[in-house]
Amino acid sequence: MNDSVSPPELDATDLRLLDLLQQDASLSNQDLAQRAHVSPATCLRRVKRLTDSGVIERRVALLSPEMLGAGLGAIVEITLDRQGAEHLLAFEQRVLQDAAVQQCYRVAPGPDFVLIIQVADMPAYHTLVQRLFTQDANVRNVKSYFSVYRAKFEPRVMLPVLG
């Protein structure tokens, strides 16, 4: 969403639709309308407005990494040698192009970036390290934490409570 655009006013119906979509984005418009207690036309119009305004970024299916052979998750802290805007942007653009990088955050204080990575196994992680970090002369420090058990993964956004 563009930073210069203010978010739309959300009413109880919008929040109900957003909550339902966060639970199951595969609902048909008819089912979504029924569960939100609105007409299908109203539902379609509101979801389109929420999408066009950027409140709904996209709808996706959440897959099981383990079931698809991508069983090694890592949280990686990256510290760069030079932190000028052009250096931060260059590193960010490079990691954004890599499919193994699921999430990328610029953070402060501490490291410059925190990455969430999902790969098949340790050899695949080693290949990723060579590709993204070792060959980059500006990467000063890499600190990795490997997931041994995922207790929770909930990409929901907490919605405001009206009234």
Number of C-alpha atoms within 10 A of each C-alpha: 12 8 6 6 9 9 13 11 6 14 11 13 15 17 16 17 21 22 17 16 17 16 13 14 15 13 13 11 16 15 13 23 19 13 13 20 14 15 14 17 11 14 22 16 12 15 19 13 15 19 14 12 16 15 15 16 11 8 12 9 8 8 8 10 14 13 8 9 11 16 16 18 24 18 17 18 20 22 17 20 13 13 12 10 8 10 14 16 11 11 18 15 11 10 18 14 9 13 11 19 18 14 14 15 12 14 12 9 6 10 16 17 19 21 20 17 22 23 23 16 13 13 10 15 18 12 13 17 13 12 13 14 19 16 10 12 10 16 16 13 14 16 12 14 11 13 13 10 7 7 6 6 6 8 9 11 9 7 10 10 8 8 4
